[in-house]
Amino acid sequence: MAASKEELLGKLSDCVLDMEDEEVTGVAEEYIENGYEAFDGIMNGLVDGMNKASDLYDQEEYFVTDLLLCSDAMYAGLDVLRPHLPEETQDEKPRAVIGVVEGDTHDIGKNLVKIMMETAGFEMHDLGRDVPLDQFVEKAKETDASLVLMSTLMTTTMMGMPEVIKKLEEAGIRDKVKVMVGGSPISRKFADDIGADGYSANAVEAVKVAKKLMGMEA
């Protein structure tokens, strides 16, 4: 008997959480063969598992090495599911620049947000990690981006975020670009205090906030 959608979503989530990068491909293939939607498999399966892994990291039950292995499993599942996503019908995707601010090399959360934003129909320009602050502005100008996303996991580098906002103002493009911030030490109050347009505590929320800022949500 074919496995139910809920069973397979649970298996996808568990594969990521348990770092099963070989087993996850088989589960993802079975999920697609049963005719289930790839988007749900990504969001409610793979990403769900990654979010659970992130929670365990926050509780100090998982370490950075564990998160890296979890992300390997997530990427393995994504390789199977992504080709089955429906083609975007919108003519032009909103462009966004994303990166981890200078001084911080933690990019698992940023990578997760990037994947989910791409899945949701954004054209993502990834600057990577430890990004010099001027690069956010330069890339936003170069790509005519309407959104800049910054993350950090370190309190020592979070003050780079208001600097980028200031640089966007100096470049004369602040009114054309929405700014989103996130990461463990970042709070909604901090986002408000520095003049950011949006804040999210996790990758799932980030997509909702971005869509709202771009007027893509009713």
Legacy VTK file of the C-alpha trace (Angstrom):
# vtk DataFile Version 3.0
C-alpha trace
ASCII
DATASET POLYDATA
POINTS 218 float
0.000 0.000 0.000
1.293 3.441 -0.931
2.456 5.600 1.947
0.249 8.570 2.753
1.407 12.117 2.104
1.625 12.761 5.863
3.789 9.667 6.384
6.215 10.703 3.660
6.367 14.309 4.880
7.224 12.944 8.322
9.926 10.736 6.814
11.425 13.652 4.856
11.520 15.735 8.030
13.072 12.871 10.029
15.713 12.214 7.352
16.907 15.805 7.615
16.767 15.820 11.420
18.609 12.468 11.591
21.186 13.529 8.950
20.211 10.717 6.561
21.494 12.248 3.321
21.400 8.906 1.438
17.997 7.719 2.640
16.286 11.076 1.960
16.611 10.771 -1.832
14.640 7.531 -1.871
11.909 9.034 0.296
11.764 12.144 -1.905
11.497 9.971 -5.046
8.677 7.941 -3.496
6.928 11.181 -2.536
7.039 12.442 -6.150
6.088 9.036 -7.609
2.929 9.121 -5.476
1.955 12.387 -7.137
2.340 14.681 -4.126
3.235 18.372 -4.518
6.960 19.139 -4.496
6.403 22.492 -2.753
4.737 20.795 0.239
7.534 18.242 0.333
10.088 21.023 0.588
8.229 23.196 3.078
6.462 20.627 5.279
9.092 17.917 4.935
12.684 19.044 4.362
12.380 22.553 5.798
10.361 21.262 8.755
13.240 18.931 9.584
15.785 21.733 9.238
13.740 23.975 11.513
13.627 21.207 14.128
17.395 20.821 13.817
17.799 24.592 14.292
15.668 24.383 17.444
17.926 21.650 18.817
20.930 23.826 17.989
19.366 26.714 19.931
18.844 24.316 22.856
22.532 23.303 22.566
21.596 19.671 21.822
22.958 19.936 18.262
26.274 21.481 17.253
27.316 23.326 14.077
28.678 20.073 12.619
25.252 18.450 13.166
23.523 21.325 11.383
25.883 20.966 8.443
25.035 17.261 8.130
21.314 18.089 8.408
21.681 20.659 5.641
23.469 18.054 3.473
20.395 15.837 3.824
18.098 18.761 3.063
20.047 19.612 -0.120
19.972 15.954 -1.210
16.184 15.981 -0.883
15.950 19.323 -2.645
17.859 17.938 -5.637
15.002 15.473 -6.128
12.052 17.748 -5.369
13.012 21.052 -6.961
12.769 19.959 -10.619
9.107 19.140 -9.922
8.146 22.616 -8.715
5.609 24.327 -11.002
7.041 26.984 -13.280
6.487 30.521 -12.048
3.787 32.254 -14.040
4.759 35.793 -13.098
6.609 37.652 -15.843
9.333 39.122 -13.694
10.476 37.827 -10.338
11.186 40.346 -7.576
14.942 40.594 -7.098
16.557 40.285 -3.682
20.103 40.501 -2.342
20.967 38.244 0.597
24.086 37.811 2.722
25.627 37.365 6.164
27.116 40.626 7.428
30.849 41.201 7.662
32.609 39.362 10.475
30.223 36.390 10.592
30.765 33.126 8.709
27.606 31.296 9.856
25.455 30.827 6.762
23.161 27.826 7.307
20.184 30.025 8.202
20.905 32.353 5.301
21.107 29.419 2.892
17.764 28.100 4.119
16.098 31.488 3.638
17.601 31.750 0.144
16.245 28.343 -0.895
12.792 29.136 0.436
12.720 32.565 -1.181
13.692 31.038 -4.539
10.977 28.429 -4.105
8.486 31.216 -3.392
9.342 32.997 -6.664
12.132 35.468 -5.824
15.268 35.970 -7.911
17.985 35.692 -5.273
21.474 37.217 -5.497
23.554 35.534 -2.801
26.601 37.431 -1.535
27.569 34.589 0.795
28.972 35.094 4.286
31.309 37.633 5.888
30.071 40.199 3.362
31.689 43.676 3.339
28.897 46.161 4.051
29.386 48.152 0.837
28.725 44.997 -1.192
25.080 44.921 -0.126
24.620 48.401 -1.595
26.669 47.729 -4.723
24.768 44.509 -5.492
21.392 46.149 -4.848
22.286 48.888 -7.358
23.755 46.461 -9.886
20.705 44.146 -9.869
18.068 46.845 -9.293
16.941 44.783 -6.290
13.814 45.677 -4.388
14.806 43.751 -1.259
17.987 43.404 0.835
18.173 40.602 3.413
20.893 40.523 6.079
21.563 37.921 8.751
24.007 37.290 11.563
24.327 34.870 14.450
26.774 37.065 16.365
26.095 40.051 18.599
29.502 41.453 17.643
28.528 41.903 13.990
24.873 42.936 14.227
25.718 46.633 14.226
26.795 46.240 10.615
23.101 46.132 9.733
22.268 49.772 10.531
25.473 50.712 8.685
24.141 49.059 5.517
20.842 50.931 5.889
22.801 54.167 6.264
24.837 53.334 3.149
21.634 52.649 1.185
20.427 56.111 2.203
23.726 57.708 1.178
23.514 55.950 -2.191
20.052 57.428 -2.705
18.277 54.083 -3.108
16.849 53.482 0.374
13.343 54.449 -0.758
13.500 51.831 -3.538
14.746 48.956 -1.364
13.031 47.141 1.500
15.421 45.847 4.165
14.903 42.637 6.145
17.067 41.397 9.029
17.241 38.145 10.979
19.383 35.771 13.009
19.552 34.543 16.601
20.594 37.812 18.312
18.212 39.954 16.245
14.851 40.975 17.704
11.861 42.812 16.315
12.776 45.750 18.571
16.305 45.878 17.138
14.893 45.774 13.609
12.534 48.632 14.418
15.278 50.625 16.159
17.618 50.495 13.144
14.863 51.318 10.657
14.579 47.925 8.958
11.336 47.237 7.091
11.010 43.612 8.125
12.185 41.024 10.641
11.725 37.267 10.860
12.669 34.740 13.501
12.943 31.836 11.039
13.068 30.934 7.356
9.360 30.161 6.999
8.413 33.531 8.464
10.992 35.275 6.264
9.126 34.292 3.094
5.822 35.565 4.497
7.383 38.880 5.517
9.144 39.289 2.154
5.953 38.611 0.205
4.058 41.096 2.334
6.714 43.773 1.796
6.591 43.167 -1.966
2.787 43.273 -2.065
2.653 39.634 -3.177
0.260 38.606 -0.414
-3.377 39.576 -0.231
LINES 1 219
218 0 1 2 3 4 5 6 7 8 9 10 11 12 13 14 15 16 17 18 19 20 21 22 23 24 25 26 27 28 29 30 31 32 33 34 35 36 37 38 39 40 41 42 43 44 45 46 47 48 49 50 51 52 53 54 55 56 57 58 59 60 61 62 63 64 65 66 67 68 69 70 71 72 73 74 75 76 77 78 79 80 81 82 83 84 85 86 87 88 89 90 91 92 93 94 95 96 97 98 99 100 101 102 103 104 105 106 107 108 109 110 111 112 113 114 115 116 117 118 119 120 121 122 123 124 125 126 127 128 129 130 131 132 133 134 135 136 137 138 139 140 141 142 143 144 145 146 147 148 149 150 151 152 153 154 155 156 157 158 159 160 161 162 163 164 165 166 167 168 169 170 171 172 173 174 175 176 177 178 179 180 181 182 183 184 185 186 187 188 189 190 191 192 193 194 195 196 197 198 199 200 201 202 203 204 205 206 207 208 209 210 211 212 213 214 215 216 217
